[in-house]
Amino acid sequence: MAAPAVVFLAGAILGAWMGPLPPFVITVEFALLALTLALSALAALLSAAPPSITRREVKWANENAAVLYTVPVTFEEVDFIPPLLSRVAAYRDDGGSRRRVPSYELRALRA
C-alpha cells in the first residue's frame, strides 16, 4: 500500500473511532499527507530515498552486480539532502580512472 494511502487510512480510522476529529489532528494528518506525497515524488522522479533504504539497496546491488551487468560496476550511496535523503550511484573502473555511470547507460550494460 502506498504511503499516502496509509496516512489517509489512519486518519479515516481515527475519525471513525473517535468521532469528529479536532482541527489540530486534521492539520497534522494533512501535513503528514503532504510530506508523504512530496517524498514519494522525490523518490519517483529523482531516485532519492532515506539513507536506511539506500544502504540496503547498495548492499543488494553490489552483491548482485556480477550477475546483472556485463562489466564490473560498483554502487555507492551519494548524499542528496545530506541528513535526510540519499541516492544510489553506480561507478565503473575504466583503466585506472573511475567514472560515474548514468542510469541510462546501466540499462545498456545489463546481462
Summary of the structure (lengths in Angstrom):
residues: 111
radius of gyration: 19.7
end to end distance: 31.4
largest distance: 67.0
contacts: 266
relative contact order: 0.11
helix: 58%
strand: 24%
